[in-house]
């Protein structure tokens, strides 16, 4: 989706001119690929299966059935926050330490279709969806570890440690019981 501003100016023989400005929307694709980010803060736990909705939509944003969606998952185990910037996101798939670990073709429906992501590896993942009918691509990044947050609806209530004390205030050297 591109918003273009067209500025036109027509000069008359006598020196006067007429100017006109128009904003138009250009759709470079006939259909788009979509993916729902179900990961809180871009992190997830390993050893779980995560349902990720993917969809093909038309230029109005309505789901389109029958399009082939290719889902690819790339992994980089050596990519960490201290060597991460926007440039790395663009080059992520071409890095020497990035590997394609999963590829699947899904047919789009009238509603989003779930891609089941089996989180087995620790590291930064790039989940990429391509609408093979129009060549539009989209994707998201997620970091998986044993300590990451569980994804969206799969997140269970966290256990909390209840702490109580025998009084409201303590001085230095007092013991809490």
N, C-alpha and C positions, 0 to 999 in steps of 0.2 A: 504494500500500500504506500503510494507516494503522493504527496500533495505538491502540486506544481502551481506556480504563480506565473501567469502569462501576462506580460506587459506589452501592449501594442501602441504604436504611435503612427498616425497617418498624417503626412504633411500635404497641405493644399498648395496650389501654384502661387497663391497670394501670400504665403508665409504662415498662415494660420495652421493649427494642427488639432487633431482630435486624439485624445489618449483614452485608453481603456485598460482596465486591469481585471483579470478573472482568475479565480482559484479553481482548479480542477483536481479531481482524484484520479490517479492512474493505477490500475490494477495490473501489475506485471505478471500475474498468474491467473489462470481460470479457476483454480481451487487452491486451498491452503491446507497445510497439515497443522494440527494442534495437539498439544500435550498439557495435561494438568499437573502442576507442581504440587505433589502431595507431601513433600518433605518440609518439615519445619526447619527454617534457618539453613537449609542446604545440607543437612546431616541425616544419616540413618544408621541403624544398627545392622550388623552382619547377621547371617544365619536366620533370615526371615524372607518371606515372599511378600512382595508389595504389589498391589493392584494399581496400575497407572493408566488412567483414561486417556486414550488417543482418539482423534477425530479428523475427518476431512470435512471442510466447510467451503461453501461458495463465497462469492464476493459480498453477499449480504450477511454472512456469518451463520447461515443455516447449514446444519449437517447434510452431507451428501453421501448416499449409500453407494456401494459398489466400487469405490476407489481402492487401489492397492496401496497400503501404507507399509513402508519398510522401516522397521525399528532396528537400530544398531546401538550396541552398548560398547563403549570404549573404556578402558581402564588404564590408569597410570598409578602405580604403587609408590613411585618416587616423587610425586608432585605434592608439595606441601605449602602451607601458607606463606612461608618466608621467601619462596621463589615464585610467587603467584601474582600476576597482575593481568590487566585486560589484554595485553599482548599475548600472554600464554593461552588465554581462552580462544583466541583466533587460531593459534598454531597448535592447539592441544592434540589434535588427531595426527599431526605430522611429527610430533616429538618422538625421539628414538625410544623412549621408555613407555610409550602409549601403545596398547594392543587392542585389537577388536576381539571381544570375548563372547559376543552374542549377536546373532542376526536372525530376524524373523519377518515374514510377510503376513500382514493382517489385512483383512478386507473390512473397509469402513461400513458402518451401518447408519440407520436413521438417528441413532444416539451414539454417544461415545462408546468405544469398545475397550475393554480392559486388556492391557499388556501386563503379563505377570512377570515381574522383575525378581529373580531369585538372587538375593544379595549374598554372595559367597566370598567375595574378595574385599580386603581392606584397601582403601585408596580412593582417589578421585575418579568418579565415573562421569562420562558424557553420554547421556541418553539422547539419541538423535532420531527424529521421525521424518521420513521423506515421503511426500505424496508422489508416487511414481507416475500418476496421470498428468501432473503439472510440473513436477520437479521442484516444488517448494519444499524447503527444509526448515525444521525448527528443532529445538532441543533444550536441555537443561543440564546443569551440573549438580552432582551430589557427592558428598564425601561419606564413605562407609567405614565404620570401625566398630569394635566391640562395645564402645562407650557412647556411640551416637544415639540420637533420639529415634524412637520407632516412628514410622511414617504415619501421617494423618490419622485415619480411622483405626489403624492397627495399634495405635499407642494405648497401652493399658495404664491404669492409674498407677502412679508412682508410690512406692512405699515411703513413708516418712517416719522419722524417728521423733517421737513425742518427748519433749524435755520439760520437766517440772522442777521446781525448787521449793524449799521450805520457807523462803521469805522473799520479799521484793528487792531488797537492797543488801549489798555486801560491801565490806571494807577490805582493804588490802590485808591479806593474811587470813581472812575468814574462810571457813570450809563450808561448801554447799553439800547438803545431804539429800 
